[in-house]
Amino acid sequence: MKIVKKNISAKDGSGTVMLPPETPEDLWHSYNLLKKEDLVRCTTVRKVIKESSTGSTTSSKKRLMLTILLGKIDFDPDALQVRLSGQVRNQNELVRLDLPGDPRGSLQPDRQAKLAAIVMHSGLAHLCLVTGSLTITKARIKTNISKKRTGSSQNSKAITKFFEAIYQAILRHVDFTKVKALLIGSPGYTKDDFFAYLKETCVKRDDKPLRDAVHQDKFVLVRASNGHKYALEEVFSDPVIAKKIEDTKVVKEVAILGKFMRMMDTDPDKAYYGYSHVKSAADQCAIDSLLITDELFRAPTPQVRCMYVDLVENVRSNGGTVYIFSALHISGQQLGQVSGVAAILRYPLPDLEELELEYEAAMMGNNNDESEDEDEGIDEVQEDLDDMHF
């Protein structure tokens, strides 16, 4: 993403930045930069109705450039759209001030993902593209497959219909000039039967993209427990898959998260989660790997955001490795269930609980010496932490 123009004040951090998102990754990072009460200037389409002197009306769509004070920010990972709404702050001939606006910055899904995956079981499949920050569902295929009965062809017809729908979804959504591997996961032999169908069909129809992908060994079959999207986590954890796509960001994240989860059971004195525990370990230069979700950097108040930025810088300055998980990846969602921040330590800290109590006691002592305003500020930070379940 190229920054076209930047003017930031060194005193208070206020200013402006102009940038054109060019890929879905750029759009995701732009979304992370935005917060409520920011001013955003971008284009939107409005329906304009004009009334003639005779009372008849005509409508047309006009593209406008509007500035709004952000009130709501949403990201749609499937459509790859950032939806912004708020109050209009610049008036023109078609839009008045202080009316709700709905400008959108959006990009159509492109085919820059290096990894694609299908998980399926009988009658249900999900096709996803995986980028560095997003797991995007491109197709959900559901077909009613009746039970196999002697002398009936309905079952085989339904299975063929199901496989054909998956085949067409791959043709539409997967760009094999970019994708390094397409993972196919299922319980039992469903994946094997589908892959056999795909190989036979792509040759029969002379579908060059799929035929070339087969020859280049871009299809990798792996076991998955079902056809739901969450089964992708099992697929990415498979050692064979990890080796095949070892340089992709999502595999590295799944691997380090798996290591943390195992260590929680086997060596708990070297694995901690939650801000207080992790911060205590960081203060002792004990963190080897820090795992943190990008969602924490969008906390409601600057104080909380700065806490996590400082934590990341502390770990990096002491030689630790930082893994920033996307909240829109399955691995990031799993990390979010254990507070969104965790650490693997260089050496055991069995007394970390006691150190944390001492740290909190010292903080409380310092708070008693501060002004009432500062106390209120700390309370606001604590409320934000409580709301975020840390």
TORTORTI-630675 format. One record per residue: residue in three letters; residue number from 1; z, y, x of N, C-alpha, C in turn. Coordinates in steps of 0.2 Angstrom, whole numbers. Atoms other than C-alpha are relative to their C-alpha. Last residue first. Layout:
BEGIN
Ala/NUM/Z/Y/X/Z/Y/X/Z/Y/X $
...
//
This chain:
BEGIN
Phe/390/-1/2/-7/150/-50/-42/8/0/0 $
His/389/-4/7/-1/146/-51/-60/1/-2/7 $
Met/388/5/4/-4/133/-36/-61/3/-7/2 $
Asp/387/5/2/4/144/-28/-74/-5/-4/3 $
Asp/386/-2/4/5/159/-30/-63/-6/-2/-5 $
Leu/385/-1/6/-3/150/-22/-48/2/-6/-5 $
Asp/384/6/3/-1/145/-8/-59/0/-7/3 $
Glu/383/2/1/6/163/-5/-64/-7/-3/0 $
Gln/382/-3/6/2/168/-6/-46/-2/-2/-7 $
Val/381/3/5/-4/156/8/-41/3/-7/-2 $
Glu/380/7/1/3/162/18/-56/-4/-5/4 $
Asp/379/0/4/6/180/15/-51/-7/-1/-3 $
Ile/378/-1/7/-2/176/21/-33/1/-4/-6 $
Gly/377/6/3/-3/169/37/-40/0/-7/2 $
Glu/376/5/1/6/184/40/-51/-7/-3/3 $
Asp/375/-2/6/4/195/38/-36/-4/-2/-6 $
Glu/374/2/5/-4/185/51/-26/2/-7/-4 $
Asp/373/8/1/1/187/63/-40/-2/-6/4 $
Glu/372/1/3/6/206/60/-40/-7/-1/-2 $
Ser/371/0/-4/6/207/64/-22/-1/-4/-6 $
Glu/370/6/-4/2/210/51/-9/1/4/-6 $
Asp/369/-1/-6/-4/227/45/-1/-6/4/-2 $
Asn/368/-5/-4/2/229/31/-14/1/7/3 $
Asn/367/1/-3/6/212/25/-11/5/5/-2 $
Asn/366/4/-6/-1/216/22/7/-2/4/-6 $
Gly/365/-4/-5/-3/230/10/2/-4/7/1 $
Met/364/-4/-3/5/219/1/-10/4/6/3 $
Met/363/4/-5/4/206/-1/3/4/3/-5 $
Ala/362/1/-6/-4/219/-9/15/-4/6/-4 $
Ala/361/-6/-3/0/225/-21/1/-1/7/4 $
Glu/360/-1/-3/6/207/-26/-2/6/4/0 $
Tyr/359/5/-6/1/204/-29/16/1/4/-6 $
Glu/358/-2/-6/-4/220/-39/17/-4/6/0 $
Leu/357/-6/-3/4/215/-49/2/3/5/4 $
Glu/356/3/-4/6/198/-52/10/6/3/-3 $
Leu/355/3/-6/-3/206/-58/27/-2/5/-6 $
Glu/354/-6/-4/-2/217/-71/17/-3/7/3 $
Glu/353/-3/-2/6/201/-78/8/6/5/2 $
Leu/352/3/-5/3/192/-78/25/3/3/-7 $
Asp/351/-5/-5/2/205/-89/33/-3/6/-3 $
Pro/350/-4/3/6/193/-104/34/5/5/-2 $
Leu/349/-5/-5/1/180/-94/44/5/-2/-6 $
Pro/348/-4/0/6/169/-107/51/5/6/0 $
Tyr/347/-6/4/-1/156/-102/64/4/0/-6 $
Arg/346/2/3/-7/138/-94/64/6/-5/1 $
Leu/345/-4/-3/-6/140/-91/45/-2/-4/7 $
Ile/344/-2/6/-4/128/-94/31/3/2/6 $
Ala/343/0/0/-8/129/-80/19/1/-7/3 $
Ala/342/-4/6/-3/127/-76/0/-1/0/8 $
Val/341/-1/-1/-7/122/-62/-11/4/-5/3 $
Gly/340/6/-3/-3/114/-63/-29/1/2/8 $
Ser/339/-1/-7/-2/131/-66/-37/-6/3/3 $
Val/338/-6/0/-5/129/-86/-37/1/7/3 $
Gln/337/-6/3/3/118/-86/-52/6/-1/4 $
Gly/336/-4/-5/5/107/-73/-44/5/-3/-4 $
Leu/335/-5/-4/-4/103/-85/-30/4/5/-4 $
Gln/334/-5/5/-2/95/-97/-43/5/4/4 $
Gln/333/-4/0/6/85/-82/-50/6/-5/1 $
Gly/332/-4/-6/1/79/-78/-32/4/0/-7 $
Ser/331/-6/0/-5/74/-96/-29/4/6/-1 $
Ile/330/-5/5/3/64/-96/-46/6/0/5 $
His/329/2/6/-2/54/-80/-40/6/-5/-3 $
Leu/328/5/3/4/55/-65/-51/-2/-6/3 $
Ala/327/-4/2/6/72/-59/-43/-5/-3/-5 $
Ser/326/2/-3/6/63/-59/-27/3/-2/-6 $
Phe/325/3/4/5/73/-65/-12/-2/5/-6 $
Ile/324/0/-4/6/77/-54/3/-4/-4/-5 $
Tyr/323/5/3/4/81/-66/18/1/4/-7 $
Val/322/-1/-2/7/91/-57/32/-6/-3/-4 $
Thr/321/6/0/4/93/-65/49/1/1/-7 $
Gly/320/1/5/6/108/-61/59/-7/1/-3 $
Gly/319/4/5/-1/108/-52/76/-1/-5/-5 $
Asn/318/-4/5/-3/122/-40/74/-4/-7/1 $
Ser/317/-2/-3/-7/111/-26/70/4/-4/4 $
Arg/316/5/-1/-4/103/-36/56/2/2/7 $
Val/315/2/7/-2/119/-41/48/-6/0/5 $
Asn/314/-5/3/-4/125/-23/48/-2/-7/2 $
Glu/313/1/-3/-6/108/-16/41/6/-3/5 $
Val/312/6/2/-3/109/-28/27/-1/2/7 $
Leu/311/-2/7/-1/127/-24/22/-6/-3/4 $
Asp/310/-5/0/-5/123/-5/23/1/-7/3 $
Val/309/4/-3/-5/108/-7/11/4/-1/7 $
Tyr/308/4/5/-2/120/-17/0/-5/1/6 $
Met/307/-4/5/-2/133/-4/-1/-4/-6/3 $
Cys/306/-1/-2/-7/120/10/-2/4/-6/3 $
Arg/305/6/2/-4/114/2/-18/1/1/7 $
Val/304/0/7/0/132/2/-25/-7/-2/4 $
Gln/303/-6/3/-4/135/20/-21/-1/-7/1 $
Pro/302/2/0/-7/117/26/-27/6/-3/4 $
Thr/301/-2/-6/-3/122/20/-45/-2/0/8 $
Pro/300/0/-7/4/113/9/-57/2/6/4 $
Ala/299/-6/-1/4/109/-6/-45/0/7/-3 $
Arg/298/1/-4/6/91/-7/-40/6/1/-4 $
Phe/297/2/-7/-3/94/-13/-22/-2/4/-6 $
Leu/296/-6/-4/-2/104/-28/-30/-2/7/2 $
Glu/295/-3/-3/6/88/-34/-39/6/4/2 $
Asp/294/2/-7/0/80/-37/-22/3/3/-6 $
Thr/293/5/-1/5/91/-53/-21/-2/7/0 $
Ile/292/-1/-5/5/101/-57/-5/-6/1/-5 $
Leu/291/4/1/6/103/-71/7/2/5/-5 $
Leu/290/-2/-3/6/111/-67/24/-6/-1/-5 $
Ser/289/5/-1/5/109/-79/38/3/3/-6 $
Asp/288/6/2/-3/119/-80/54/-6/1/-4 $
Ile/287/5/2/4/134/-70/48/-6/-2/4 $
Ala/286/0/7/1/150/-70/59/-7/-2/-4 $
Cys/285/6/2/-4/149/-52/66/-1/-8/-1 $
Gln/284/-2/4/-6/167/-50/60/-6/-3/4 $
Asp/283/-5/-4/-4/163/-36/48/2/-3/6 $
Ala/282/5/-4/-3/148/-47/41/5/5/5 $
Ala/281/3/4/-5/161/-60/36/-5/4/5 $
Ser/280/-5/2/-5/171/-48/27/-2/-4/5 $
Lys/279/-2/-6/-4/156/-41/18/5/-1/5 $
Val/278/5/-1/-5/151/-58/13/1/6/5 $
His/277/0/5/-5/167/-62/5/-5/1/6 $
Ser/276/-6/0/-4/168/-46/-4/1/-5/6 $
Tyr/275/0/-5/-4/150/-46/-10/6/0/5 $
Gly/274/-4/-6/3/150/-63/-17/0/5/5 $
Tyr/273/4/-4/4/145/-79/-8/4/5/-4 $
Tyr/272/-3/-4/5/151/-89/6/-5/4/-4 $
Ala/271/5/-2/5/145/-104/17/4/4/-5 $
Lys/270/6/-4/-3/153/-108/34/-5/3/-5 $
Asp/269/-2/-6/-4/170/-113/28/-5/4/3 $
Pro/268/-1/-6/4/162/-123/14/2/6/4 $
Asp/267/-4/-5/-4/155/-136/26/1/6/-3 $
Thr/266/-2/3/-7/148/-151/17/4/4/5 $
Asp/265/-3/6/1/147/-145/-1/3/-3/6 $
Met/264/-6/-2/4/144/-126/1/4/-7/-1 $
Met/263/-6/-1/-4/133/-132/16/6/2/-4 $
Arg/262/-3/6/-3/121/-141/4/6/2/4 $
Met/261/-3/4/5/119/-125/-6/3/-6/2 $
Phe/260/-6/-3/2/116/-114/9/4/-4/-5 $
Lys/259/-5/1/-5/103/-126/16/7/3/-2 $
Gly/258/-2/7/1/94/-127/-1/5/-1/6 $
Leu/257/-5/1/6/94/-108/-1/2/-7/-1 $
Ile/256/-7/-3/-2/87/-107/17/5/-1/-6 $
Ala/255/-3/4/-5/73/-120/12/7/3/2 $
Val/254/-3/6/3/69/-111/-4/3/-5/5 $
Glu/253/-6/-1/4/67/-95/4/3/-6/-3 $
Lys/252/-5/-2/-4/56/-101/18/6/1/-4 $
Val/251/-2/6/-3/45/-110/5/6/1/5 $
Val/250/-4/4/5/43/-94/-5/3/-6/3 $
Lys/249/-7/-3/1/38/-84/10/4/-4/-4 $
Thr/248/0/-4/6/23/-95/15/7/2/-1 $
Asp/247/0/-7/-2/22/-101/33/0/5/-6 $
Glu/246/-6/-2/-3/27/-119/29/0/8/2 $
Ile/245/0/-7/2/14/-122/16/6/3/4 $
Lys/244/7/-2/1/9/-140/21/0/7/-1 $
Lys/243/4/0/-7/26/-143/30/-7/2/-2 $
Ala/242/-3/-6/-4/36/-137/14/-4/0/7 $
Ile/241/3/-7/2/25/-148/3/2/5/5 $
Val/240/7/0/-1/29/-164/13/-3/7/-2 $
Pro/239/2/-1/-7/47/-159/13/-7/0/2 $
Asp/238/3/6/-3/48/-157/-6/-2/1/8 $
Ser/237/-6/3/-4/59/-142/-10/-3/-6/4 $
Phe/236/-1/-4/-6/44/-132/-16/5/-3/5 $
Val/235/7/1/-4/40/-145/-29/1/3/7 $
Glu/234/0/7/-3/58/-146/-35/-6/-1/5 $
Glu/233/-5/0/-6/59/-127/-37/0/-7/3 $
Leu/232/4/-3/-6/42/-128/-47/5/0/6 $
Ala/231/1/6/-4/52/-139/-60/-4/2/6 $
Tyr/230/-6/1/-5/58/-122/-67/-1/-6/4 $
Lys/229/0/-5/-6/41/-119/-75/5/-1/5 $
His/228/-3/-7/1/42/-134/-87/0/4/7 $
Gly/227/5/-5/-1/30/-149/-84/2/7/-2 $
Asn/226/3/-1/7/43/-162/-80/-5/6/1 $
Ser/225/-3/3/6/53/-170/-66/-3/1/-6 $
Ala/224/-4/-5/4/41/-166/-52/3/-3/-6 $
Arg/223/-4/2/6/34/-178/-39/3/7/-3 $
Val/222/-7/0/-2/20/-171/-27/4/-2/-7 $
Leu/221/-3/3/6/1/-171/-26/8/-2/2 $
Val/220/-5/4/-2/-7/-159/-14/4/-3/-6 $
Phe/219/-4/3/5/-24/-152/-17/5/-4/3 $
Lys/218/-5/-5/3/-31/-141/-4/4/-2/-5 $
Asp/217/-7/2/1/-38/-156/6/4/5/-3 $
Gln/216/-4/-3/-5/-54/-147/11/7/-2/0 $
His/215/3/2/-6/-66/-159/2/5/3/6 $
Val/214/-2/7/-1/-56/-157/-14/-2/-2/7 $
Ala/213/-7/0/-1/-57/-138/-12/3/-7/1 $
Asp/212/-2/-2/-6/-75/-139/-10/7/0/2 $
Arg/211/3/5/-4/-78/-149/-26/2/2/8 $
Leu/210/-5/6/0/-66/-137/-35/-3/-5/5 $
Pro/209/-6/-2/-2/-76/-121/-30/5/-6/0 $
Lys/208/-1/-1/-7/-93/-130/-31/7/2/2 $
Asp/207/-4/-6/-1/-92/-136/-49/2/1/7 $
Asp/206/1/-4/-6/-106/-148/-49/3/7/1 $
Arg/205/2/-7/2/-103/-154/-66/-2/4/5 $
Lys/204/5/1/5/-102/-173/-61/-3/7/-3 $
Val/203/6/3/-2/-94/-169/-45/-5/0/-5 $
Cys/202/3/-6/-4/-81/-157/-52/-6/-3/3 $
Thr/201/4/-5/4/-78/-170/-66/-3/5/4 $
Glu/200/6/2/3/-74/-185/-55/-4/5/-4 $
Lys/199/5/2/-5/-62/-176/-44/-7/-2/-3 $
Leu/198/2/-6/-3/-53/-168/-58/-6/-1/5 $
Tyr/197/4/-3/5/-51/-184/-68/-3/6/3 $
Ala/196/6/5/1/-44/-193/-53/-5/3/-4 $
Phe/195/4/-1/-6/-32/-178/-50/-7/-4/0 $
Phe/194/4/-6/0/-27/-179/-68/-4/1/6 $
Asp/193/5/1/5/-23/-198/-67/-4/7/-1 $
Asp/192/5/4/-3/-13/-195/-51/-6/-1/-5 $
Lys/191/3/-4/-5/-3/-181/-58/-6/-3/3 $
Thr/190/4/-5/4/1/-191/-74/-4/4/5 $
Tyr/189/6/0/-3/7/-206/-63/-5/6/-3 $
Gly/188/5/5/1/25/-204/-65/-6/1/3 $
Pro/187/-3/7/-1/34/-188/-66/-5/-5/-1 $
Ser/186/-2/3/6/23/-173/-62/4/-6/1 $
Gly/185/-6/4/1/17/-161/-49/1/-3/-7 $
Ile/184/0/3/6/1/-154/-43/6/-5/0 $
Leu/183/-4/5/1/1/-141/-29/0/-3/-7 $
Leu/182/-2/1/7/-14/-131/-25/4/-6/-1 $
Ala/181/-2/7/3/-15/-126/-7/1/1/-7 $
Lys/180/0/5/-5/-22/-112/4/2/-7/-2 $
Val/179/-6/5/1/-27/-101/-10/0/-5/5 $
Lys/178/-7/-3/-2/-38/-86/-5/6/-5/1 $
Thr/177/1/-4/-6/-56/-93/-5/6/3/3 $
Phe/176/-1/5/-5/-49/-106/-18/-2/3/7 $
Asp/175/5/-2/-5/-47/-92/-31/1/-4/7 $
Val/174/-1/1/-7/-37/-100/-45/-6/2/5 $
His/173/-5/-3/-3/-37/-93/-62/1/-1/7 $
Arg/172/-1/-7/2/-52/-97/-72/4/4/5 $
Leu/171/6/-4/-2/-57/-113/-63/0/7/-2 $
Ile/170/0/-1/-7/-39/-119/-63/-7/4/2 $
Ala/169/-5/-6/-2/-37/-115/-82/-1/1/8 $
Gln/168/3/-7/1/-53/-125/-85/4/6/2 $
Tyr/167/5/-1/-4/-46/-141/-77/-3/7/-1 $
Ile/166/-2/-2/-7/-30/-139/-86/-5/1/5 $
Ala/165/-3/-7/1/-39/-138/-103/3/2/7 $
Glu/164/5/-5/0/-49/-153/-98/2/7/0 $
Phe/163/2/-1/-7/-34/-163/-93/-6/5/0 $
Phe/162/-6/-4/-4/-26/-160/-110/-3/1/7 $
Lys/161/0/-7/3/-43/-164/-120/6/3/4 $
Thr/160/6/-4/-3/-44/-180/-109/-1/7/-2 $
Ile/159/-2/-1/-7/-26/-185/-114/-6/3/4 $
Ala/158/-4/-5/-1/-30/-182/-132/2/1/7 $
Lys/157/3/-6/2/-45/-193/-132/4/6/1 $
Ser/156/4/-1/-6/-36/-207/-123/-4/7/-1 $
Asn/155/-4/-1/-6/-22/-207/-136/-5/2/6 $
Gln/154/-3/-7/1/-34/-206/-151/4/2/6 $
Ser/153/2/-4/-6/-44/-221/-145/3/7/0 $
Ser/152/1/-7/2/-35/-234/-156/-2/4/6 $
Gly/151/6/-1/4/-37/-253/-154/-1/8/-2 $
Thr/150/5/4/-1/-19/-255/-148/-6/1/-5 $
Arg/149/0/6/5/-9/-240/-150/-6/-4/2 $
Lys/148/5/5/-1/-4/-227/-137/1/-6/-4 $
Lys/147/-2/6/-4/8/-213/-143/-6/-5/0 $
Ser/146/-3/5/4/0/-197/-149/2/-6/5 $
Ile/145/3/7/-2/-3/-183/-137/4/-5/-4 $
Asn/144/-3/6/3/-1/-166/-144/-3/-6/1 $
Thr/143/4/4/4/-7/-153/-132/4/-6/-3 $
Lys/142/-4/5/4/1/-139/-123/-4/-3/-5 $
Ile/141/4/5/4/-6/-129/-109/4/-5/-3 $
Arg/140/-5/5/3/3/-114/-102/-4/-4/-4 $
Ala/139/2/4/6/-8/-103/-91/5/-5/-2 $
Lys/138/7/-1/2/-7/-90/-77/-2/-3/-7 $
Thr/137/3/5/4/12/-90/-75/-7/2/-2 $
Ile/136/4/-3/6/15/-78/-60/-2/-6/-4 $
Thr/135/2/6/2/29/-82/-47/-3/1/-7 $
Leu/134/1/2/7/31/-66/-38/-2/-7/-1 $
Ser/133/-5/-3/4/37/-58/-22/0/-3/-7 $
Gly/132/-6/-1/-4/27/-66/-8/6/2/-4 $
Thr/131/1/-5/-5/14/-73/-20/7/1/4 $
Val/130/-6/-2/-3/14/-89/-31/-2/5/6 $
Leu/129/2/-3/-6/1/-92/-44/6/2/3 $
Cys/128/-2/-6/-3/6/-103/-58/-3/2/6 $
Leu/127/3/-2/-6/-1/-116/-70/2/6/3 $
His/126/0/-7/-2/11/-124/-82/-4/1/6 $
Ala/125/1/-1/-7/8/-141/-91/0/8/1 $
Leu/124/-2/-6/-2/13/-150/-107/-1/2/8 $
Gly/123/1/-5/5/5/-164/-116/3/7/2 $
Ser/122/4/1/5/12/-178/-105/0/5/-5 $
His/121/-2/6/2/21/-170/-90/-5/-1/-7 $
Met/120/2/3/7/15/-156/-80/4/-6/-1 $
Val/119/-5/5/1/18/-144/-65/-2/-3/-7 $
Ile/118/0/3/7/4/-135/-58/5/-5/0 $
Ala/117/-4/6/1/5/-124/-42/-1/-2/-8 $
Ala/116/0/1/7/-5/-111/-33/4/-6/-2 $
Leu/115/-3/7/2/-2/-104/-16/-1/0/-7 $
Lys/114/1/5/-4/-10/-90/-6/2/-7/-2 $
Ala/113/-5/4/-1/-10/-77/-20/-3/-6/5 $
Gln/112/-2/0/-7/-23/-64/-18/5/-5/2 $
Arg/111/0/7/-3/-33/-68/-34/2/0/7 $
Asp/110/6/1/-5/-31/-52/-44/2/-7/3 $
Pro/109/-1/5/-5/-21/-50/-60/-6/-1/5 $
Gln/108/2/7/2/-26/-34/-68/2/-5/5 $
Leu/107/5/3/-3/-16/-19/-62/-2/-7/-3 $
Ser/106/1/7/0/-5/-7/-71/-6/-3/4 $
Gly/105/4/1/-6/3/10/-71/-1/-8/0 $
Arg/104/0/7/-4/7/14/-88/-3/0/6 $
Pro/103/5/1/-5/11/31/-97/1/-7/3 $
Asp/102/1/7/-2/21/29/-113/-6/-1/5 $
Gly/101/6/1/-3/28/46/-118/-1/-8/2 $
Pro/100/0/6/-4/41/50/-130/-7/-1/3 $
Leu/99/2/6/4/39/68/-135/0/-6/4 $
Asp/98/-6/3/3/49/82/-126/-2/-6/-5 $
Leu/97/-6/2/-4/34/92/-122/5/-3/-4 $
Arg/96/-5/-5/0/18/92/-132/6/-3/4 $
Val/95/-7/2/0/3/81/-129/5/5/1 $
Leu/94/0/6/5/-16/84/-133/7/-2/0 $
Glu/93/2/-1/6/-18/102/-126/0/-6/-5 $
Asn/92/7/-1/0/-7/99/-111/-2/1/-8 $
Gln/91/3/-1/6/12/100/-108/-8/1/1 $
Asn/90/5/-5/-1/21/93/-93/-4/0/-6 $
Arg/89/-2/-6/-3/38/85/-94/-6/5/2 $
Val/88/5/-4/-3/35/71/-106/2/6/3 $
Gln/87/1/-6/3/51/61/-110/-6/3/4 $
Gly/86/-5/-6/-1/52/43/-105/-2/6/-4 $
Ser/85/0/-5/6/42/27/-104/6/5/1 $
Leu/84/-5/-6/0/36/16/-90/0/4/-6 $
Arg/83/0/-4/6/28/-1/-91/5/5/1 $
Val/82/-6/-4/0/24/-9/-74/-1/4/-6 $
Gln/81/0/-6/3/10/-23/-77/7/3/1 $
Leu/80/0/-4/-6/6/-39/-68/0/7/-2 $
Ala/79/6/-4/1/2/-48/-85/-1/5/6 $
Asp/78/6/4/2/13/-63/-81/-6/5/0 $
Pro/77/3/4/-6/26/-54/-70/-6/-4/-2 $
Asp/76/2/6/4/29/-40/-84/-3/-4/6 $
Phe/75/6/3/-3/39/-26/-76/-1/-7/-3 $
Asp/74/0/7/1/50/-14/-86/-6/-3/4 $
Ile/73/5/2/-5/56/4/-83/0/-8/-1 $
Lys/72/1/8/0/64/14/-96/-5/-2/4 $
Gly/71/-6/3/4/70/32/-97/0/-7/0 $
Leu/70/-1/7/2/59/40/-84/6/-1/-4 $
Leu/69/-7/1/-2/56/59/-85/2/-7/-2 $
Ile/68/-5/1/5/37/60/-88/7/-1/4 $
Thr/67/-6/1/-3/22/68/-80/6/-1/-4 $
Leu/66/-7/-2/2/6/65/-88/5/-1/5 $
Met/65/-4/0/-5/-13/63/-83/7/4/-2 $
Leu/64/-4/-6/-2/-23/59/-98/4/-1/6 $
Arg/63/-5/1/-6/-36/47/-103/3/6/3 $
Lys/62/1/-5/-5/-43/50/-121/5/-2/6 $
Lys/61/-5/1/-6/-46/37/-134/-1/5/5 $
Ser/60/2/2/-6/-55/43/-150/5/-1/5 $
Ser/59/-5/1/-5/-52/46/-168/-4/-3/6 $
Thr/58/3/4/-5/-62/55/-182/5/-2/6 $
Thr/57/-3/0/-7/-55/63/-197/-4/-5/4 $
Ser/56/1/6/-3/-63/70/-213/3/-1/7 $
Gly/55/-6/4/1/-55/85/-221/-1/-7/3 $
Thr/54/1/4/6/-71/95/-223/6/-4/-2 $
Ser/53/-1/-5/5/-66/107/-209/-1/-3/-7 $
Ser/52/6/-5/0/-65/92/-197/2/5/-6 $
Glu/51/2/-1/7/-49/83/-192/-5/5/-1 $
Lys/50/2/-7/1/-47/76/-175/-2/0/-7 $
Ile/49/4/-1/6/-37/61/-170/-1/7/-2 $
Val/48/1/-7/2/-33/57/-152/-4/0/-7 $
Lys/47/4/0/5/-27/40/-146/0/7/-3 $
Arg/46/-3/-2/6/-19/41/-129/-5/0/-6 $
Val/45/6/-1/5/-23/33/-113/4/1/-7 $
Thr/44/-1/4/6/-11/35/-98/-6/1/-5 $
Thr/43/5/0/5/-13/41/-80/3/-4/-6 $
Cys/42/6/5/0/1/44/-68/-4/1/-6 $
Arg/41/6/-3/3/15/57/-64/-5/-6/1 $
Val/40/6/4/-2/33/50/-62/-6/3/-3 $
Leu/39/6/-3/3/49/60/-62/-6/-4/2 $
Asp/38/5/-2/-5/64/50/-58/-6/3/-4 $
Glu/37/0/-7/-1/77/50/-72/-4/2/6 $
Lys/36/0/-5/6/79/31/-72/1/7/3 $
Lys/35/-6/0/3/74/22/-56/0/5/-6 $
Leu/34/-1/-5/6/58/18/-47/7/-1/-3 $
Leu/33/-2/-6/-2/57/10/-30/2/5/-5 $
Asn/32/-7/0/-4/58/-8/-35/2/7/2 $
Tyr/31/-5/1/5/43/-5/-47/7/0/3 $
Ser/30/-1/-7/3/33/2/-33/5/-1/-6 $
His/29/-4/-5/-5/37/-14/-23/0/7/-3 $
Trp/28/-6/3/0/30/-25/-38/5/5/5 $
Leu/27/-3/-2/7/15/-14/-40/7/-3/0 $
Asp/26/-2/-7/0/11/-16/-21/3/2/-7 $
Glu/25/-6/-1/-5/13/-35/-22/2/7/0 $
Pro/24/-6/1/4/1/-35/-37/6/1/4 $
Thr/23/-1/7/1/-12/-26/-26/6/-2/-4 $
Glu/22/7/4/-1/-19/-9/-24/0/-7/-1 $
Pro/21/-1/8/-1/-4/2/-29/-7/-3/0 $
Pro/20/4/3/5/-10/21/-26/1/-8/1 $
Leu/19/2/6/-2/4/31/-18/-4/-3/-5 $
Met/18/6/2/3/10/49/-19/-3/-6/3 $
Val/17/4/5/-3/28/52/-14/-6/-1/-4 $
Thr/16/5/3/3/39/67/-19/-4/-5/5 $
Gly/15/7/-2/-2/55/75/-14/-5/-4/-4 $
Ser/14/5/-1/6/74/72/-15/-7/2/3 $
Gly/13/5/5/2/83/64/-1/-4/1/-5 $
Asp/12/-3/4/6/98/76/-1/-5/-6/-2 $
Lys/11/-6/-2/2/96/85/16/3/-4/-6 $
Ala/10/-5/4/-4/81/77/24/7/1/-2 $
Ser/9/-5/-4/-3/70/82/10/5/-4/4 $
Ile/8/-6/1/1/55/71/7/5/4/3 $
Asn/7/-4/-6/-2/37/76/6/7/-1/-3 $
Lys/6/-7/1/0/25/61/6/3/7/2 $
Lys/5/-3/-6/-2/6/60/3/8/-1/-1 $
Val/4/4/-5/-1/-6/46/2/3/7/2 $
Ile/3/-4/-6/2/6/32/6/-5/6/1 $
Lys/2/0/-5/-4/-5/16/7/3/6/-3 $
Met/1/0/-6/4/0/0/0/0/6/4 $
//
